[in-house]
């Protein structure tokens, strides 16, 4: 349903899932303030122009960024109803080789930044009739994955942030939920998905046999933000194509066979 009286902040909005969230909300009539990293300012400016939104290119881990985003939103629109706290980064590397700087940077953005944005938005929402916040977690919030130790730790923290703030903010009429995507077709994953040999290692674990499109994750976020999810708070909705549902025993071809349909074999190699 169109929501022309609703105002939201979306972080990490210059590309990928954040851009898709912003697009989905604008399509529903929501007015936006978009936030992304300074390095993404040019891309963010283009997205904001396309969506007729205000924007702020600033480090979400900086204590002033969240307050500036809320102030800008109130100055332009006079209200703030929703926050999609999506900004995040990842390093793919061996744990023994990971420099401490990568740990600090990841926690600065994925945990500190998400906390600061959530608290700043909630402080304003608590003064009025409440609001709704959705954080972007991950399947890495629940299970580790090779070469992503630091990222896994940060997304575990996001899951706990979601649950904990849902408890504290419920009395203020603020719901806090999270979406936990699995593999999503974004700039960060494009190289892996495009490599048949590399992608075959991952797609064989996904029952739906593909990565999500960003718009599919945006639809989940849109639902969680809206009153259609009015009895959900502290929930982490997994959107992973079945990745974490369990393990299967068939071993169908992970790399698509150009000569015919994929056929499963049981307890065997790829057939």
Helices and strands as residue ranges (DSSP letters): E 7-11, H 16-27, E 31-36, G 38-40, H 41-51, E 54-57, H 63-77, E 82-85, G 95-97, H 100-106, I 107-113, H 114-125, E 131-136, G 139-141, H 149-169, G 170-172, E 174-181, E 184-185, H 190-194, H 196-203, E 212-213, H 214-225, G 227-229, E 236-239
